[in-house]
Amino acid sequence: MTDSPQSMITAELRNWVGRKSPLIQLEIMSASDVRRYLDATGDANPLWLDDEFARASGYQRRLLPPTLVGWVPFSMKEGDSADSTDMRRQLPLPDGYTNVRNAGSETEWLHPAYVGEQLSAHSHIVDIVARQGRAGFGIYITQEEQILNSRQQIVMLRRHTVAIFPEKKFSDQQQSGK
């Protein structure tokens, strides 16, 4: 295992700061996707369900729920990392660093996204640092993610940090008394 936070951030890992993912086209979300979202969450906002209500509220038509928009591009399955905008899955981390924790997220919604609209996404690594935490030395990776609408306007801008720690096995926890 590595002795200090500074030695954990290798030149190879540091070279990822500033790296950008390609712009990828997202799967188009339909009215049936919104219905499944509604069934799962109970969020029956008429902006997601009623074109007339959305138009009367100043929009072109029904909106996609922001939570649904923000979740889709960053919910890739483990095997999808080559096509993902989530570059954190591609980083050359030290062996055993697999315990991923959310360390904070800030999201801004800048433009609406509409049912049936083609959205795209990309991201870039903003920062990588290592520091001591209660779970040991952690690697903190900050990534900025953008979702764009069909007019290439930013719909969502998110800055998200994850902390990655060495995986602790149950036997390690028993030996340390935790």
C-alpha positions as CSV (number, residue, x, y, z in Angstrom):
1,M,0.0,0.0,0.0
2,T,1.2,3.6,-0.5
3,D,2.7,5.6,2.3
4,S,1.6,9.1,1.7
5,P,-1.1,11.0,-0.2
6,Q,1.5,12.6,-2.5
7,S,2.9,9.3,-3.6
8,M,-0.6,8.0,-4.6
9,I,-1.0,10.6,-7.3
10,T,1.4,9.3,-9.9
11,A,2.3,11.3,-13.0
12,E,0.1,9.0,-15.1
13,L,-2.9,9.7,-12.9
14,R,-2.1,13.5,-12.7
15,N,-2.1,13.6,-16.5
16,W,-5.8,12.8,-16.5
17,V,-6.6,16.3,-15.0
18,G,-8.1,18.4,-17.8
19,R,-8.8,15.3,-20.0
20,K,-12.2,15.5,-21.8
21,S,-14.5,12.7,-22.9
22,P,-15.9,12.8,-26.4
23,L,-19.4,14.2,-26.9
24,I,-21.8,11.3,-26.9
25,Q,-25.4,11.2,-28.1
26,L,-27.7,10.0,-25.3
27,E,-30.6,7.7,-25.8
28,I,-33.7,9.7,-26.6
29,M,-36.2,9.7,-23.7
30,S,-39.8,9.2,-24.7
31,A,-43.1,9.7,-23.0
32,S,-43.0,6.1,-21.8
33,D,-39.6,6.7,-20.1
34,V,-41.3,9.6,-18.3
35,R,-44.2,7.4,-17.3
36,R,-41.8,4.8,-15.9
37,Y,-40.0,7.6,-14.0
38,L,-43.4,8.8,-12.6
39,D,-44.3,5.2,-11.5
40,A,-40.9,4.9,-9.7
41,T,-40.8,8.3,-8.0
42,G,-44.4,9.4,-7.7
43,D,-43.4,12.8,-9.2
44,A,-46.5,13.7,-11.1
45,N,-45.5,17.3,-12.0
46,P,-47.8,18.4,-14.9
47,L,-44.8,19.9,-16.7
48,W,-43.7,16.3,-17.4
49,L,-47.2,15.0,-18.3
50,D,-49.2,17.7,-20.1
51,D,-48.2,19.6,-23.2
52,E,-50.9,22.3,-22.7
53,F,-49.8,22.9,-19.1
54,A,-46.2,23.2,-20.2
55,R,-47.0,25.6,-23.0
56,A,-49.2,27.7,-20.6
57,S,-46.1,27.8,-18.3
58,G,-43.9,29.2,-21.1
59,Y,-42.3,26.0,-22.5
60,Q,-42.5,24.6,-26.0
61,R,-44.0,21.3,-24.8
62,R,-43.7,18.7,-22.0
63,L,-40.3,18.8,-20.2
64,L,-38.2,15.9,-19.1
65,P,-37.9,15.7,-15.3
66,P,-34.4,17.1,-14.4
67,T,-33.7,14.1,-12.1
68,L,-34.2,11.8,-15.1
69,V,-32.0,13.9,-17.4
70,G,-29.2,14.1,-14.8
71,W,-29.2,10.4,-14.1
72,V,-29.2,8.8,-17.6
73,P,-25.7,9.5,-18.9
74,F,-23.9,8.8,-15.7
75,S,-25.6,5.5,-14.9
76,M,-23.7,3.2,-17.3
77,K,-23.2,-0.4,-16.4
78,E,-19.7,-1.5,-15.4
79,G,-18.9,-2.9,-18.9
80,D,-20.0,0.3,-20.6
81,S,-17.0,2.4,-19.4
82,A,-15.5,2.8,-22.9
83,D,-18.6,4.6,-24.1
84,S,-19.3,6.5,-20.9
85,T,-18.8,10.1,-20.2
86,D,-17.8,9.0,-16.7
87,M,-14.1,9.2,-17.0
88,R,-13.5,8.3,-13.4
89,R,-14.0,4.6,-14.3
90,Q,-11.0,4.7,-16.7
91,L,-8.5,6.2,-14.3
92,P,-5.3,4.2,-13.5
93,L,-5.9,4.0,-9.8
94,P,-3.6,2.1,-7.4
95,D,-4.4,-1.6,-6.9
96,G,-7.2,-2.3,-4.4
97,Y,-8.8,1.2,-4.7
98,T,-12.4,0.1,-5.4
99,N,-14.4,1.5,-2.5
100,V,-16.2,4.5,-4.1
101,R,-18.1,7.1,-2.0
102,N,-19.9,10.3,-3.0
103,A,-17.9,13.3,-1.7
104,G,-20.2,16.0,-3.0
105,S,-22.1,17.3,-6.0
106,E,-23.3,20.6,-7.3
107,T,-25.8,20.8,-10.1
108,E,-27.1,23.7,-12.1
109,W,-30.1,23.5,-14.5
110,L,-29.6,26.1,-17.3
111,H,-32.1,25.2,-20.1
112,P,-35.1,22.9,-20.4
113,A,-34.9,19.5,-22.0
114,Y,-38.0,18.2,-23.8
115,V,-39.5,14.7,-24.2
116,G,-38.2,13.2,-27.5
117,E,-35.3,15.7,-27.8
118,Q,-31.8,14.5,-28.7
119,L,-29.5,15.2,-25.8
120,S,-25.7,14.7,-25.7
121,A,-23.2,14.6,-22.9
122,H,-19.5,15.0,-22.1
123,S,-17.3,15.5,-19.1
124,H,-13.8,16.4,-18.0
125,I,-11.6,15.7,-15.0
126,V,-11.2,18.9,-13.0
127,D,-9.0,17.7,-10.1
128,I,-7.4,14.7,-8.5
129,V,-6.0,14.9,-5.0
130,A,-5.2,12.4,-2.2
131,R,-5.7,13.0,1.5
132,Q,-6.1,11.1,4.7
133,G,-9.6,10.3,5.8
134,R,-11.2,8.0,8.5
135,A,-11.2,5.2,6.0
136,G,-7.5,5.7,5.2
137,F,-5.8,7.5,2.3
138,G,-8.4,8.4,-0.3
139,I,-8.2,9.6,-3.8
140,Y,-10.7,12.4,-4.5
141,I,-11.6,12.9,-8.1
142,T,-13.7,15.9,-9.3
143,Q,-15.4,15.7,-12.7
144,E,-17.5,18.3,-14.4
145,E,-20.3,16.9,-16.5
146,Q,-22.5,18.7,-19.1
147,I,-25.7,17.7,-20.8
148,L,-26.5,19.6,-24.0
149,N,-29.8,20.0,-25.8
150,S,-30.3,19.7,-29.6
151,R,-29.3,23.4,-29.9
152,Q,-26.0,22.7,-28.1
153,Q,-27.1,24.7,-25.1
154,I,-26.0,23.4,-21.7
155,V,-29.1,21.9,-20.0
156,M,-27.2,20.6,-16.9
157,L,-23.9,21.4,-15.5
158,R,-22.7,19.2,-12.6
159,R,-19.5,19.2,-10.6
160,H,-19.2,15.9,-8.8
161,T,-16.5,14.6,-6.5
162,V,-16.0,11.0,-5.5
163,A,-13.6,9.6,-2.9
164,I,-12.0,6.2,-3.6
165,F,-10.5,4.2,-0.8
166,P,-8.9,0.8,-0.6
167,E,-11.4,-2.0,-0.4
168,K,-11.7,-3.3,3.2
169,K,-12.5,-6.9,3.6
170,F,-14.7,-8.1,6.4
171,S,-11.6,-9.9,7.9
172,D,-9.7,-6.6,8.0
173,Q,-12.5,-5.0,10.0
174,Q,-12.7,-7.8,12.5
175,Q,-8.9,-7.6,13.1
176,S,-9.1,-3.8,13.7
177,G,-12.0,-4.2,16.0
178,K,-14.5,-2.2,13.8
